[in-house]
Amino acid sequence: MTRKQGLDDPQVAKVAWRRFRRIMGWMALGGALCVGAALGFLRWWAGPMPIHMIIATILGVWLTFMLGTALMALTFLSSGTGHDEQVIDRIKDEVPSDD
Protein backbone atom coordinates (compact mmCIF):
# COMPACT_ATOMS: atom_id res chain seq x y z
CA MET A 1 0.00 0.00 0.00
CA THR A 2 1.37 3.43 -0.92
CA ARG A 3 1.73 6.16 1.65
CA LYS A 4 -0.50 9.18 1.16
CA GLN A 5 1.33 12.37 0.25
CA GLY A 6 0.85 16.01 1.12
CA LEU A 7 -2.53 17.05 2.44
CA ASP A 8 -3.97 13.60 1.68
CA ASP A 9 -2.11 12.31 4.75
CA PRO A 10 -4.23 13.20 7.83
CA GLN A 11 -1.19 13.76 10.06
CA VAL A 12 0.48 16.11 7.59
CA ALA A 13 -2.81 17.90 6.98
CA LYS A 14 -3.40 18.37 10.72
CA VAL A 15 0.02 19.94 11.25
CA ALA A 16 -0.21 22.06 8.09
CA TRP A 17 -3.66 23.46 8.87
CA ARG A 18 -2.65 24.17 12.49
CA ARG A 19 0.32 26.13 11.18
CA PHE A 20 -1.96 27.96 8.71
CA ARG A 21 -4.38 28.96 11.51
CA ARG A 22 -1.47 30.13 13.69
CA ILE A 23 -0.11 32.30 10.86
CA MET A 24 -3.57 33.74 10.20
CA GLY A 25 -4.07 34.51 13.91
CA TRP A 26 -0.80 36.43 14.18
CA MET A 27 -1.47 38.23 10.92
CA ALA A 28 -4.96 39.22 12.10
CA LEU A 29 -3.22 40.98 14.97
CA GLY A 30 -0.83 42.59 12.47
CA GLY A 31 -3.81 43.69 10.40
CA ALA A 32 -5.37 45.29 13.46
CA LEU A 33 -2.15 47.23 14.01
CA CYS A 34 -2.25 48.39 10.38
CA VAL A 35 -5.86 49.52 10.86
CA GLY A 36 -4.82 51.50 13.92
CA ALA A 37 -1.96 53.10 11.99
CA ALA A 38 -4.26 53.97 9.08
CA LEU A 39 -6.89 55.49 11.36
CA GLY A 40 -4.22 57.43 13.24
CA PHE A 41 -2.78 58.80 10.01
CA LEU A 42 -6.20 59.77 8.65
CA ARG A 43 -7.07 61.48 11.93
CA TRP A 44 -3.79 63.44 11.81
CA TRP A 45 -4.13 64.28 8.10
CA ALA A 46 -7.88 64.97 7.76
CA GLY A 47 -9.05 65.64 11.31
CA PRO A 48 -12.20 64.13 12.77
CA MET A 49 -13.91 61.61 10.49
CA PRO A 50 -17.53 60.51 10.16
CA ILE A 51 -18.34 57.08 11.58
CA HIS A 52 -19.01 55.70 8.08
CA MET A 53 -15.49 56.60 6.97
CA ILE A 54 -14.03 54.97 10.07
CA ILE A 55 -16.00 51.75 9.46
CA ALA A 56 -15.06 51.73 5.76
CA THR A 57 -11.39 52.26 6.62
CA ILE A 58 -11.42 49.47 9.20
CA LEU A 59 -13.09 47.01 6.82
CA GLY A 60 -11.08 48.02 3.78
CA VAL A 61 -7.64 47.92 5.40
CA TRP A 62 -8.22 44.80 7.49
CA LEU A 63 -9.95 42.72 4.81
CA THR A 64 -7.34 43.66 2.20
CA PHE A 65 -4.55 42.77 4.63
CA MET A 66 -6.18 39.44 5.50
CA LEU A 67 -6.89 38.53 1.87
CA GLY A 68 -3.23 39.01 0.96
CA THR A 69 -2.17 37.07 4.04
CA ALA A 70 -4.53 34.17 3.29
CA LEU A 71 -3.37 33.85 -0.31
CA MET A 72 0.30 33.90 0.65
CA ALA A 73 -0.24 31.46 3.54
CA LEU A 74 -2.06 29.06 1.21
CA THR A 75 0.89 29.27 -1.18
CA PHE A 76 3.24 28.30 1.66
CA LEU A 77 0.84 25.54 2.73
CA SER A 78 0.73 24.09 -0.79
CA SER A 79 4.48 24.24 -1.25
CA GLY A 80 5.38 23.05 2.24
CA THR A 81 3.23 19.91 2.13
CA GLY A 82 4.48 18.70 -1.24
CA HIS A 83 1.16 19.39 -2.93
CA ASP A 84 2.88 21.36 -5.70
CA GLU A 85 5.01 18.36 -6.68
CA GLN A 86 1.88 16.23 -7.22
CA VAL A 87 0.67 18.39 -10.10
CA ILE A 88 0.77 16.72 -13.52
CA ASP A 89 1.99 18.98 -16.34
CA ARG A 90 -0.23 17.96 -19.25
CA ILE A 91 1.14 20.61 -21.61
CA LYS A 92 4.71 19.33 -21.34
CA ASP A 93 3.94 16.51 -23.80
CA GLU A 94 2.38 18.91 -26.32
CA VAL A 95 5.31 21.33 -26.56
CA PRO A 96 7.50 20.45 -29.56
CA SER A 97 11.16 19.92 -28.78
CA ASP A 98 13.93 21.90 -30.49
CA ASP A 99 15.50 18.77 -31.99
Long-range contacts (C-beta under 8 A, 24 or more apart in sequence): 5-82, 5-86, 6-81, 6-82, 6-83, 6-85, 6-86, 7-77, 7-81, 7-83, 12-81, 13-81, 16-77, 16-80, 16-81, 17-77, 19-77, 19-80, 20-73, 20-74, 20-77, 23-69, 23-73, 23-76, 24-66, 24-69, 24-70, 24-73, 27-65, 27-66, 27-69, 27-73, 28-66, 30-65, 30-69, 31-61, 31-62, 31-65, 31-66, 31-69, 32-62, 34-61, 34-62, 34-65, 35-61, 35-62, 35-65
